[in-house]
């Protein structure tokens, strides 16, 4: 009996030690962490924030830094890939903006892709689709609805909330569009010289004519010949106005302005901003400022 008691005590001790080991790691589903939505860059972040506002268990994270700007020739970083590894859904602009998408899909085969430009007619620039659709308020509205519809299909439990949020935000965008048309439509001058190919959708919506573009490839300074040609075009306009973008250096525009006597203004394509509580209103605030700039420049 004494020997049996010793054996029993040893067995109980072993069981106790086994129970003190580290428990197996829980999966994301086990933890009930919900849906992690990653967006490709700032305009998609703003739209997704509005569509997912106040929904429990749905988190929105922007993959790139909020000051990254347009994703022209963007190269994925190790940090980006780590962010995407933790994502359930990747919201992209589409239209060719995310040239790295094939690499993402290849590495993250279970990642759900939400294409915000699905079904939107793309303008062509030099034989290539122009992806800057969000700069048009009307197309931004379509993108918001696209995001809501595709998230609803992925996360049916919150479908009604996505649709309700989208409807509320779209109502604000419709009011913004009406306000902008009331201010811009009566302007006597319609010619604008933009910094790069970010504004064709905007120009189409508000019946503006892009007379020239300063840099066809953002970040690539125009040649002296191109600067001279643009300066000559500006001189021929009834209103000499150049529109730079806050995300890029104004050096080339300043040179053209000196040669043409033009005034420099800034139009914001809303590709950068803050990632704080104000981000949800960033698009509306930036577009309203663009409206005010155009009224000043083209009156």
Steps between C-alpha positions, in 0.01 A plus 500: 500500500785731586657435159160558330465834680842614380418405139167686522671814631758490217222464241309794644818710503565424132145594406536825692823588321343426162218741580751778565630492143422773246152457347479459121481826308152605402420580140353832401161332472535348847563841650193639331695801378257553213592650164830677434471722192820636348487779241762565234535878541337808646190551279396138558568540872265798521224320309536178701494691829163645409354168380611315817432777751384373840481131405626280784785267413587671170839671495636715216876540454676687219787298352708797389592805705232771474755730333596249228294657219403325175636148462679564171781241479454423870710211629364288783709505816552223751281698739222514237508124457482448877196729511331301224578168672271610785221617267176331405412754231709727277315805361666630183426786266543277196528625145870415498595722795633206704752356254626273779165321540606179324785462748258542791253245362778250437623521860165544677272252327221527762490879497166640382541785249252788488537692172356849548509579126305193394265589214618862471587613148867596493641785295806428290825697514764417240341160443493412871202510739503799732430371853431836672124446508449611863588862406155520340237529772254298290751218458595520868132433575512191278814385679338535842204290384737244348684466830175463692361240259814287497549517877134402541560189291812410700356578845127435470442538874572873469356556152219726620746716696735535202212607278363743758840662548556522126163666448574760769842582354369507143235752609784726619686451171187580299459822698869580437459439127197730485691771689801469269292515181322812629837668554698373198241479220449879469873580481579685175833323440538123458869445414730352763864392493547213745809350657452140383231271362297490821215729395341375173203347687460818704520713184241285323259529791524878526535574128854631527761481224851380585708719269834353606664270755824604672638151578361200316697275734486631858845543647659529154595858422392617154776582250584865418317454169188369677512788747521749215213335313280505812591866565389590147168322551446684826572837337220432251239441770256774605583422864858402574475256788713198589377238742759309698433215744604519866660155477764601242772759454378819327840572341394438139179698549697790645725504193198499267337775705807722468507454123126540446394745769259244644377479857550173690216335691470154657244229427503201733423152357448384860771235496656604831366604838479421866416158639315636802133560579480772233582256218137406440428857385831550316360448150209741544720765662766478227246513217329801653837675513564407135167662415603820675837503320335463159252778574792729589709401197236487225266785593 
